[in-house]
């Protein structure tokens, strides 16, 4: 039975590859930045332009950030073992949040590890029955999932109106149900 499964999976993978749908792994052997070095499957390296990073501020290869990370690792260890909700908030989290709040002139801030966490942690608790969420169908999955949480709120009275419209389709906007 196990052999049949693996044979079927190998066949599916061959089919995917023959249609040009496979995505080869690109092994990065340099720091992240607008340019990076990748190792090809034959072991040689190649300079490449990086169009797909989330390194908007260019801090991934910044030497100051690397040095700060080394200092933080020496003092706090290599990680926090889980998310804040489970293991607790580390003093480093609070220090960073205080610095961000101070920089922007706010009393406090709350940082999330990823957009998925932020979108899930903001929409559902803050939006309720008098709110409307207008979402583009091509929004990031985390935005769509976060807005869906508003529809599935544990308290029915907190449920926000949620509408997704097709991108660049005024006709769909006019015909879509909702408060608009």
PAZAPA-4460 file (N, C-alpha, C; in steps of 0.05 Angstrom, whole numbers, plus 32768, in hexadecimal, padded with zeros to 4 digits):
% residues 180
    n_x    n_y    n_z   ca_x   ca_y   ca_z    c_x    c_y    c_z   seq   type   mol
   8010   7FE8   8000   8000   8000   8000   8011   8019   8000     1      X     A
   8026   8019   8010   8038   8030   8011   8045   8035   7FF6     2      X     A
   804D   8020   7FE9   805A   8022   7FCE   8047   802F   7FBA     3      X     A
   802E   8027   7FBB   801A   8033   7FA9   8017   8051   7FAE     4      X     A
   8017   8059   7FC7   8015   8075   7FCD   802D   8085   7FC2     5      X     A
   8045   807B   7FC7   805D   8089   7FBD   805E   8089   7F9F     6      X     A
   8056   8073   7F92   8055   8073   7F75   8042   8088   7F6A     7      X     A
   802B   808A   7F77   8017   809E   7F6E   8022   80BA   7F72     8      X     A
   802F   80C0   7F89   803A   80DA   7F8E   8050   80E0   7F7A     9      X     A
   8062   80CD   7F74   8077   80D2   7F60   806B   80D8   7F45    10      X     A
   8056   80CA   7F3E   8048   80CF   7F24   803C   80EB   7F23    11      X     A
   8030   80F3   7F39   8024   810E   7F3A   803A   8123   7F38    12      X     A
   8050   811F   7F46   8067   8132   7F44   8073   8134   7F28    13      X     A
   8075   811D   7F1B   807F   811C   7EFF   806C   812C   7EED    14      X     A
   8052   8128   7EF2   803E   8137   7EE2   8040   8155   7EE6    15      X     A
   8042   815D   7EFF   8045   8179   7F06   805E   8185   7EF8    16      X     A
   8074   8176   7EFA   808D   817F   7EEE   808B   8181   7ED0    17      X     A
   807E   816D   7EC3   807C   816D   7EA6   806B   8184   7E9C    18      X     A
   8059   818E   7EAC   8048   81A5   7EA4   8055   81C0   7EAB    19      X     A
   806D   81BF   7EB6   807B   81D7   7EBD   8071   81E5   7ED6    20      X     A
   8063   81D6   7EE8   8058   81E2   7F00   806A   81DE   7F19    21      X     A
   8080   81D0   7F16   8091   81CC   7F2E   80A0   81E6   7F33    22      X     A
   80A6   81EA   7F4C   80B5   8202   7F54   80CF   81F9   7F62    23      X     A
   80E5   81FC   7F53   80FE   81F3   7F5F   8106   8204   7F77    24      X     A
   8112   81F7   7F8A   811C   8205   7FA2   8134   8216   7F9B    25      X     A
   8134   822F   7FA3   814B   8240   7F9F   8159   8243   7FBA    26      X     A
   8171   8239   7FBB   8181   8239   7FD4   8191   8253   7FD4    27      X     A
   818B   8264   7FE7   8198   827E   7FE9   81B1   827A   7FFB    28      X     A
   81C8   8283   7FF1   81E1   8280   8000   81ED   829B   8007    29      X     A
   81DE   82B0   8006   81E7   82CB   800E   81D2   82D7   8020    30      X     A
   81D8   82EF   8029   81C4   82FE   8038   81AD   8307   8026    31      X     A
   8196   830B   8031   817F   8315   8022   8184   8332   801A    32      X     A
   817B   8339   8003   817D   8354   7FFA   8172   8356   7FDD    33      X     A
   8175   836D   7FD0   816B   836F   7FB5   8179   835D   7FA2    34      X     A
   8192   8356   7FA8   81A1   8342   7F9A   81A9   832D   7FAE    35      X     A
   81AA   8314   7FA5   81B3   82FF   7FB6   81C0   82E9   7FA5    36      X     A
   81CE   82D8   7FB2   81DC   82C2   7FA4   81CD   82A8   7FAA    37      X     A
   81C7   8299   7F95   81B9   8280   7F98   81CB   8269   7F8E    38      X     A
   81C7   8252   7F9A   81D5   823A   7F92   81C3   822A   7F7F    39      X     A
   81CD   8224   7F68   81BE   8215   7F54   81BF   81F7   7F5B    40      X     A
   81AE   81E8   7F4E   81AD   81CB   7F53   81C7   81BD   7F4D    41      X     A
   81D8   81C8   7F3B   81F1   81BC   7F34   8208   81C5   7F47    42      X     A
   8201   81D5   7F5C   8215   81DE   7F70   8222   81F8   7F6A    43      X     A
   821E   8203   7F52   822A   821D   7F4C   8219   8233   7F58    44      X     A
   8224   824A   7F5A   8214   8261   7F65   820F   8276   7F4F    45      X     A
   81FB   8286   7F54   81F3   829A   7F40   81E8   82B2   7F4F    46      X     A
   81EF   82CA   7F46   81E3   82E2   7F50   81C7   82E5   7F45    47      X     A
   81B4   82EC   7F56   8198   82EF   7F4D   818D   8309   7F59    48      X     A
   8179   8314   7F4B   816B   832B   7F55   8153   8321   7F64    49      X     A
   814F   832B   7F7C   813A   8322   7F8E   8121   8333   7F8C    50      X     A
   810D   832A   7F7E   80F4   8339   7F7B   80DE   8330   7F8F    51      X     A
   80E4   831C   7FA0   80CE   8310   7FAF   80D1   8310   7FCD    52      X     A
   80E2   8321   7FD7   80E7   8322   7FF4   80D3   8335   8002    53      X     A
   80CF   8330   801B   80C0   8343   802C   80D3   8355   803B    54      X     A
   80EA   835A   8030   80FF   836A   803D   80FB   8387   8035    55      X     A
   80E4   8392   803B   80DD   83AD   8031   80F0   83C3   803A    56      X     A
   80FA   83C1   8052   810B   83D5   805D   8129   83CF   8058    57      X     A
   812F   83B8   804D   814A   83B1   8047   815A   83AA   8060    58      X     A
   814D   83A1   8075   815B   839C   808E   8165   837F   8090    59      X     A
   815D   836D   807E   8165   8351   8081   8184   834E   807F    60      X     A
   8192   835F   8071   81AF   835C   806E   81BD   8373   807C    61      X     A
   81AF   8383   808B   81BB   839A   8099   81CD   8390   80B0    62      X     A
   81E6   8398   80B0   81F9   838F   80C3   81F1   8396   80E0    63      X     A
   81E4   83AD   80E4   81DB   83B5   80FE   81C6   83A2   8109    64      X     A
   81B4   8399   80F7   819F   8387   8100   81AC   836C   8107    65      X     A
   81BF   8363   80F6   81CC   8349   80FC   81DA   834A   8117    66      X     A
   81E8   8360   811C   81F7   8362   8136   81E3   8363   814D    67      X     A
   81CD   8371   814A   81B8   8372   815F   81AC   8356   8164    68      X     A
   81A8   8347   814E   819D   832C   8151   81B1   831A   8160    69      X     A
   81CB   831D   815B   81DF   830D   8169   81DE   8313   8187    70      X     A
   81DD   832D   818D   81DB   8335   81AA   81C2   832A   81B7    71      X     A
   81AB   832C   81A9   8192   8323   81B4   8193   8304   81B8    72      X     A
   819E   82F6   81A5   81A0   82D9   81A7   81B2   82D1   81BE    73      X     A
   81C8   82DF   81C2   81DA   82D9   81D9   81CC   82DD   81F3    74      X     A
   81BA   82F0   81F5   81AC   82F5   820E   8192   82E6   8212    75      X     A
   8184   82E1   81FC   8169   82D6   81FF   8167   82BA   81F3    76      X     A
   817B   82B0   81E6   817A   8296   81D9   8171   8298   81BC    77      X     A
   816E   8281   81B0   8169   8280   8193   814C   8283   818C    78      X     A
   813A   8283   819F   811E   8286   8198   810D   8285   81B2    79      X     A
   80F3   8289   81AF   80E2   828A   81C6   80D1   8271   81C9    80      X     A
   80D5   825D   81B9   80C9   8243   81BB   80AC   8242   81B2    81      X     A
   809F   8258   81B0   8083   8259   81A6   807B   8276   81A3    82      X     A
   8062   827A   819C   8057   8295   8199   8051   82A1   81B4    83      X     A
   804F   82BB   81B5   804B   82C9   81CE   8031   82C0   81DC    84      X     A
   801D   82BA   81CD   8003   82B2   81D9   8006   8299   81EA    85      X     A
   8019   8288   81E2   801D   826E   81F1   8032   8271   8206    86      X     A
   804A   827B   81FF   8061   827B   8211   8064   8295   8221    87      X     A
   8057   82A9   8218   805A   82C3   8226   8069   82D7   8216    88      X     A
   8068   82EF   821F   8076   8305   8212   8091   8309   821E    89      X     A
   80A6   830A   820D   80C1   830D   8217   80C6   832B   821A    90      X     A
   80D9   8331   822C   80E0   834D   8230   80EA   835B   8216    91      X     A
   80F6   834B   8204   80FF   8357   81EA   80E7   8360   81DA    92      X     A
   80D1   8351   81DB   80B9   835A   81CD   80B0   8375   81D7    93      X     A
   80AF   8378   81F1   80A6   8391   81FE   80B8   83A8   81F7    94      X     A
   80D2   83A3   81F7   80E6   83B8   81F1   80E2   83C1   81D4    95      X     A
   80DE   83AF   81C2   80DA   83B6   81A6   80C0   83C5   81A2    96      X     A
   80AB   83BC   81AF   8091   83C9   81AD   8092   83E5   81B8    97      X     A
   80A0   83E9   81CE   80A3   8403   81DA   80B2   8416   81C7    98      X     A
   80C7   840B   81BA   80D7   841C   81A8   80C6   8423   818F    99      X     A
   80B6   8411   8185   80A5   8416   816E   8090   842B   8176   100      X     A
   8083   8428   818D   806F   843B   8196   807B   8457   8199   101      X     A
   8093   8458   81A5   80A0   8471   81A9   80A7   847E   818F   102      X     A
   80B0   846F   817C   80B8   8479   8161   809F   8486   8154   103      X     A
   8088   8479   8156   8070   8483   8148   8060   8496   815A   104      X     A
   8069   849A   8173   805B   84AC   8185   8041   84A1   8191   105      X     A
   8040   8487   8195   8029   847A   81A1   8030   8471   81BE   106      X     A
   801A   846B   81CD   801E   8462   81E8   8029   8446   81E9   107      X     A
   8021   8435   81D6   802A   8419   81D6   8027   840E   81BA   108      X     A
   8032   83F7   81B5   802E   83E9   819C   802E   83CB   81A1   109      X     A
   8023   83BD   818E   8022   83A0   818F   802D   8395   8175   110      X     A
   8042   8386   8175   804E   837C   815D   8046   835E   8159   111      X     A
   8042   8357   8140   803B   833B   8139   8052   8330   8129   112      X     A
   8056   8316   812C   806C   8308   811E   8067   8307   80FF   113      X     A
   804E   8307   80F7   8048   8304   80DB   802E   8313   80D5   114      X     A
   802A   8319   80BB   8011   8326   80B3   7FF9   8315   80B9   115      X     A
   7FFC   82FB   80B7   7FE6   82E8   80BD   7FDD   82EC   80DA   116      X     A
   7FF0   82EE   80EC   7FE9   82F2   8109   7FDC   830D   810D   117      X     A
   7FE7   8322   8100   7FDB   833C   8104   7FBF   833E   80F9   118      X     A
   7FBA   8333   80E2   7FA0   8335   80D6   7F8B   8324   80E5   119      X     A
   7F94   830E   80F0   7F82   82FD   8100   7F7D   830A   811B   120      X     A
   7F91   8319   8126   7F8F   8324   8140   7F83   8340   8141   121      X     A
   7F7E   834C   812A   7F73   8367   812A   7F56   8368   8120   122      X     A
   7F50   835B   810A   7F35   835E   80FF   7F1F   8354   8111   123      X     A
   7F22   833B   811B   7F0C   832F   812A   7F06   833E   8144   124      X     A
   7F1B   8345   8154   7F13   8352   816D   7F0B   8370   816A   125      X     A
   7F13   837D   8155   7F0D   8399   8152   7EF5   83A0   8141   126      X     A
   7EED   838E   8130   7ED7   8394   811D   7EBE   8386   8126   127      X     A
   7EA7   8393   8125   7E8E   8387   812E   7E78   838C   811A   128      X     A
   7E5F   838A   8124   7E47   838A   8113   7E43   83A4   8104   129      X     A
   7E4E   83BA   810E   7E4A   83D3   8100   7E60   83D9   80EC   130      X     A
   7E73   83C6   80E9   7E89   83CA   80D7   7E85   83BA   80BD   131      X     A
   7E91   83C4   80A8   7E91   83B6   808E   7EAD   83B2   8085   132      X     A
   7EB4   839A   807B   7ECE   8394   8071   7ECB   8391   8053   133      X     A
   7EDA   83A1   8044   7EDB   83A0   8027   7EF5   8394   8020   134      X     A
   7EF5   837D   8013   7F0E   836E   800E   7F10   8368   7FF0   135      X     A
   7F27   836D   7FE5   7F2D   8366   7FCA   7F32   8348   7FC8   136      X     A
   7F28   833B   7FB3   7F2B   831E   7FB1   7F48   8315   7FAF   137      X     A
   7F5A   8327   7FA8   7F77   831F   7FA6   7F87   8329   7FBE   138      X     A
   7F7A   8330   7FD4   7F88   8337   7FEC   7F98   831F   7FF5   139      X     A
   7FAD   8325   8006   7FBD   8310   8012   7FAA   82FD   8022   140      X     A
   7FB0   82E4   8021   7FA0   82D0   802F   7F9C   82D6   804C   141      X     A
   7FB0   82E2   8059   7FAD   82E9   8076   7F98   82FE   807A   142      X     A
   7F95   8311   8067   7F81   8326   806A   7F65   8319   8067   143      X     A
   7F62   8308   8053   7F49   82FB   804F   7F41   82E9   8067   144      X     A
   7F55   82DA   8071   7F4F   82C9   8089   7F48   82DA   80A1   145      X     A
   7F56   82F0   80A5   7F50   8302   80BB   7F34   830E   80BA   146      X     A
   7F2C   8315   80A1   7F11   8320   809E   7EFC   830A   80A2   147      X     A
   7F02   82F2   809A   7EEF   82DC   809D   7EEA   82D6   80BB   148      X     A
   7EFE   82DB   80CB   7EFA   82D7   80E8   7EE4   82E9   80F3   149      X     A
   7EE2   8301   80E7   7ECD   8314   80EF   7EB1   8308   80EA   150      X     A
   7EAE   82F8   80D5   7E94   82EC   80CF   7E8F   82D5   80E1   151      X     A
   7EA3   82C9   80EC   7EA0   82B1   80FD   7EA5   82B7   811A   152      X     A
   7EA0   82D0   8122   7EA5   82D8   813D   7E95   82C6   8151   153      X     A
   7EA0   82C2   8168   7E93   82B1   817C   7E79   82BE   8185   154      X     A
   7E78   82D8   8185   7E60   82E7   818D   7E53   82F2   8173   155      X     A
   7E3B   82E8   816D   7E2E   82F0   8155   7E2A   830E   8153   156      X     A
   7E27   831C   8169   7E23   8339   8168   7E3C   8347   8160   157      X     A
   7E53   833A   815F   7E6C   8347   8157   7E73   8342   813A   158      X     A
   7E62   8335   812B   7E68   832D   8110   7E67   8344   80FC   159      X     A
   7E7D   8349   80EE   7E7E   835F   80DB   7E74   8356   80C0   160      X     A
   7E6A   8369   80B0   7E62   8364   8094   7E7B   8361   8084   161      X     A
   7E7D   834D   8073   7E95   8347   8065   7E8E   8343   8047   162      X     A
   7E9B   8351   8036   7E96   834F   8019   7EB1   834D   800A   163      X     A
   7EB3   833B   7FF8   7ECB   8339   7FE7   7EC2   833E   7FCA   164      X     A
   7ED0   8350   7FBE   7ECA   8357   7FA2   7EE1   834F   7F8F   165      X     A
   7ED9   8348   7F77   7EEE   8341   7F63   7EFE   835A   7F5D   166      X     A
   7F17   8356   7F59   7F29   836C   7F52   7F21   8379   7F37   167      X     A
   7F21   8393   7F36   7F1C   83A2   7F1E   7F01   839B   7F11   168      X     A
   7EED   8397   7F21   7ED3   8390   7F16   7EBD   83A1   7F22   169      X     A
   7EB9   83BA   7F18   7EA4   83CB   7F22   7E88   83BD   7F20   170      X     A
   7E84   83AD   7F0B   7E6B   839F   7F08   7E66   838D   7F20   171      X     A
   7E7B   837E   7F29   7E78   836D   7F40   7E72   837D   7F59   172      X     A
   7E7F   8394   7F5C   7E7A   83A5   7F73   7E5D   83AD   7F75   173      X     A
   7E52   83B5   7F5E   7E36   83BE   7F5D   7E23   83A8   7F62   174      X     A
   7E2A   838F   7F5B   7E17   8379   7F5E   7E1B   8369   7F78   175      X     A
   7E31   836E   7F86   7E36   835E   7F9E   7E24   8366   7FB5   176      X     A
   7E1A   8352   7FC4   7E0A   8358   7FDB   7E1B   8366   7FF0   177      X     A
   7E0F   8375   8001   7E1E   8382   8016   7E13   839E   801B   178      X     A
   7E20   83AC   802D   7E16   83C6   8036   7E1C   83DD   8023   179      X     A
   7E29   83D7   800D   7E32   83EC   7FFB   7E20   83EE   7FE3   180      X     A
***
